[in-house]
């Protein structure tokens, strides 16, 4: 059985001090849900869904790279969106295609009840190192 190691980087704000930003096990990185938190202020980038989406993916990119992987090694994402924030998926598809222009990872995008603190999107992933 492979061991697991918690991973955190100071380059992205932590949403919860009890939950690691990622866990590394074997050659896989499991990134916890990332919101659109501004790395400089530690607060949401804005109350706008699209701006939060862009920042959430930038945070995901930073964590995967800091943990020894990259966006092109992500094999699966789950995008939790507050119900009604992007009813036709046009915004998330635009953001997703920017970060994954070729050979995108598998994606699930469940609509959820509101998150606390005006968070409108949370993105998690599994990546290969």
Secondary structure by P-SEA (a helix, b strand, c coil): cbbbbbbbbccccccccccccccccccbbbbcccccccccccccccccaaaaaaaaaaaaaaaaaaaccccccccbbbbbccccccccaaaaaaaaaaaccccccbbbbbbbccccccccbbbbbcccc
